[in-house]
Amino acid sequence: MSNPSEDPYGGDELLRACVERALAPHSERLSEGQIDALRDYLIVFVTTHPAAEPLHARLRRRPEVVRSTLVDGLRQRDEASATRKGRRA
């Protein structure tokens, strides 16, 4: 890392999580300088390599929200039931 005060990840928390997870098994065996060099290499690799960059981009996309018609139907039934009980009381 060139400047210790700079964030090597540029504020990218997903990139930070991926790289730190990859570095974790090596943190006790490698020196701080070696870890920093490997971190810099991984950051460049993940964000620019033709094979790795699309995988990183796919992780970044938000998952599609899946709706359950069963759950929605049960929720509506429960709300209707609670409303009817409130009227009877």
N, C-alpha and C positions, 0 to 999 in steps of 0.2 A: 504494500500500500504506500503510495507516494507521500501523503500527508495524513498523520494520525487523526487530525481534527475533521477531515473530510469523511463523509459517509460513503464507503465504497459501493454501496448498493443504490445510491442516488434516491433514497427514500422508498425503494421498491421492497415492500415487506414480503411479497411472495418470493422474490429472488433471494432475499435474506434467509428465509426459511429453508429454501431448497439447498442453498450453498452451505449454510451452517449445519444442516442435517448431514450433508455429504462429508463435512470436515470433522464432525463429532468423534468418529471412531479413531481419528488420527491425532487428536489434540494432546494426548499424553505422550505420544512417541516423537512428535516433531517439534522443532523449536518454533518460537513465535515468528521468526523471520520466514521459516519454511511454510508455516500456516498462512501467513500474509501473502506469500508468493502463490501458493496454491489457491487461495481465495481469489486473488486477482485473475488468475488463469481461468478458474471456473466461472467467474462473472462474465468474462469475455466469451468463453466457450458457450455458455447457456444462452447468452443474448445475441450471438452472431453466427454460430455454426449452423449450416443449412439443415442438419438433422435435429439439433437440439432446440433451436429457436421456435419452430412450430409447436413442439411439445410444451415449451414454456408458455407460448401464447394460448394453447388449448387449456392449460391450467388456469390462466388468468380469466378466461370467459366465465361468466356466471352460469351456474347450472339452470336448466330450464325448470320452472316451477311446475310441479305436477299437482294437479287437482284431483281429488277423489270425489266422484259424484256420490259415492256411498256415504262418506263423512259429511259432505254438504247436506245430503238428504236427511241424515240423522240429526244434524244440527238444527235444520229447519223444523223437523218433527218435534224436537225437544223444546224449541222456542215456542212453537204453536201450543204445545202441551202446557207449558208454563203460563202462557197467556190465558188459556182456557181455565186453568186452575185459579188464576188470579181473579177472573170474572166471577167464578162460583163462590169465592170466599166472601 
